[in-house]
Amino acid sequence: MDFTLPLAIASSDLPYWWAGLIAAVAVLLVLDLVVVRGRDGQMTFRQASIASIFWVGVALTFGVVLFLFGDSGDAGAYFAGYLVEKSLSLDNVFVFLLVFTAFGIQAKEQYRLLTFGIILALVMRGVFIVVGAAALNAVSWVAFIFAAFLIWTGWRMFRHRHDHEGEDQLVEKLRSRLPIAPADAGQHRLLVRVDGKRMLTIGGAAFVAIAIVDLIFAVDSVPAILAITPDPYIVFAANAFALLGLRPLFFLVAELVDRLYYLKTALAFLLIFIGAKMAAAEFVGKIGPEYSLPAIVLILGTGVVASLVRDRRQNRPRAAA
């Protein structure tokens, strides 16, 4: 696999495109942090909705740039990858919510840990992208391992599509095994010294739990997008812009999880589809985004529409009452 950017630019300009992407992500992350911090780390549902629309708009704008300076295949691969990563991030954010609830993190402190979690997720996924893309380039049969893993993950998600038993067990296991100080001496610190021994504060323990969750979700999500496109630039861009919208999504996720009842089912079928596509590509050749993007939209759209229909039917008797 060639590690060049699939845009209509000279290869000598590639470092500048990477630098521009990383600089843009850094500026947007700081902007997000300043805005949310100015609100004491909290958002109303309306503010979170507006912020989410803004971040989706930023991501779509980047896709338009790819379309204008590259070709439709570049933009299509990016949009497909972004849609997959954004959808999977819903599950990611839900586990963050479980972590904060289990560790009793105050709302005004959550934004700081979310920021650390987003930065850590960007770094982790950057490493996974480089390693995964290099593995696919060096050994073709690695694609079958990725495909099998995605299909297995999809099946596991389908089995637990209407519960969060696995996530609950993970958070409780982490909480019981981490060395947490009996009294949180430092509200804004991650580590404290108790009787000469370094221990985690409640916030520090929550951050460690988020780091482990980030690692687990990186293992799930990176193979999914590498199955759509092996180009590191597009893969990282899709991940970065999906992660940048995590903070406002966090404030929406409680209601979204309740209303989007069939979303997890759709995500399960999506992972199985992507895994099957990745395996099939080794036999029939690359399956382009002109096929994968409509299929991804159809799968996710079906889950969302079915969920909204169910929600409307359930709420209809209440409205009548």
Residue pairs with C-beta under 8 A, 6 or more apart in sequence:
1 133
1 136
1 137
1 230
3 133
3 137
3 232
4 11
4 14
5 11
5 14
5 17
5 18
5 231
5 233
6 70
6 71
6 73
6 74
6 231
6 233
6 234
7 17
7 66
7 69
7 70
7 74
8 69
8 70
8 71
9 17
9 69
17 233
18 233
21 233
21 236
21 237
21 240
25 122
25 240
25 241
25 244
28 58
28 244
29 115
29 118
29 119
29 244
32 51
32 244
32 247
33 111
33 115
35 51
36 42
36 43
36 111
36 247
37 111
39 47
40 108
41 107
41 108
41 109
41 110
41 111
41 112
42 107
42 108
42 111
42 251
43 51
43 248
43 251
44 251
45 251
45 252
45 255
47 248
47 251
48 248
48 249
48 250
48 251
48 252
49 248
49 252
51 245
51 247
51 248
52 245
52 248
52 249
52 252
55 241
55 244
55 245
55 248
56 86
56 245
58 241
58 244
59 82
59 86
59 241
59 242
59 244
59 245
62 78
62 237
62 241
63 75
63 78
63 79
63 82
64 75
66 74
66 75
66 78
66 234
67 74
67 75
72 290
73 288
73 289
73 290
74 234
76 288
76 289
76 290
76 293
77 228
77 229
77 231
77 234
77 289
78 229
78 234
78 237
78 238
79 289
79 293
80 228
80 229
80 289
80 292
80 293
80 296
81 225
81 228
81 229
81 234
81 235
81 238
81 239
82 238
82 241
82 242
83 293
83 296
83 297
83 300
84 221
84 224
84 225
84 228
84 238
84 270
84 274
84 296
85 221
85 224
85 225
85 238
85 239
85 242
85 243
86 242
86 245
87 263
87 266
87 267
87 270
87 300
88 217
88 220
88 221
88 224
88 267
89 242
89 243
89 245
89 246
89 249
90 249
90 253
90 256
90 257
90 260
90 263
90 267
91 217
91 264
91 267
92 213
92 214
92 217
92 246
93 246
93 249
93 250
93 253
94 164
94 167
94 253
94 257
95 167
95 170
95 171
95 213
95 217
96 114
96 117
96 210
96 213
96 246
96 250
97 250
97 253
97 254
98 164
98 167
98 168
98 171
99 105
99 171
99 174
99 206
99 209
99 210
99 213
100 110
100 113
100 206
102 171
102 172
102 175
103 175
103 202
103 203
103 205
103 206
103 209
104 202
105 113
105 202
105 203
105 206
109 187
109 188
109 203
110 250
111 247
112 188
112 203
113 203
113 206
113 207
113 210
114 246
114 247
114 250
115 247
116 207
116 210
117 207
117 210
117 211
117 214
117 246
118 243
118 244
118 246
118 247
120 210
120 211
120 214
121 214
121 217
121 218
121 243
121 246
122 239
122 240
122 243
124 214
124 215
124 218
125 218
125 221
125 222
125 236
125 239
125 243
126 236
128 218
128 219
128 222
129 222
129 226
129 232
129 235
129 236
129 239
130 232
132 146
132 222
132 223
132 226
133 226
133 230
133 231
133 232
133 235
135 142
136 142
136 143
136 146
136 226
136 230
137 230
140 282
143 227
143 278
143 279
143 281
143 282
144 279
144 282
146 223
146 226
146 227
146 275
146 278
147 227
147 275
147 276
147 278
147 279
148 275
148 279
149 223
149 275
150 223
150 224
150 227
150 271
150 272
150 274
150 275
150 278
151 271
151 272
151 275
151 276
153 220
153 271
154 267
154 268
154 269
154 270
154 271
154 272
154 273
154 275
155 268
155 272
156 166
157 264
157 267
157 268
157 271
158 265
158 268
158 269
158 272
160 166
160 264
161 262
161 264
161 265
161 268
162 261
162 264
170 213
170 216
171 209
174 205
174 208
174 209
174 212
175 205
175 209
178 200
178 205
178 208
178 209
179 199
179 200
180 199
180 200
180 201
180 202
180 205
181 192
181 194
181 199
181 200
181 201
181 202
182 194
184 192
184 201
184 202
184 203
185 192
185 194
185 201
186 192
186 201
187 201
187 203
188 203
189 201
189 203
189 204
190 200
190 201
190 203
190 204
190 207
191 198
191 199
191 200
191 201
191 204
192 198
192 199
192 200
192 201
193 199
200 208
220 271
221 239
222 235
222 239
223 278
224 271
224 274
225 235
225 238
225 239
226 235
227 274
227 275
227 277
227 278
227 281
228 274
228 289
228 292
229 235
229 289
256 263
259 307
259 308
259 311
260 303
260 304
260 307
260 308
261 306
261 307
261 310
261 311
262 302
262 303
262 304
262 306
262 307
262 310
263 300
263 303
263 304
263 307
265 303
266 299
266 300
266 302
266 303
266 304
267 300
267 303
269 299
270 296
270 299
270 300
273 295
273 296
273 299
274 292
277 287
277 292
280 287
281 287
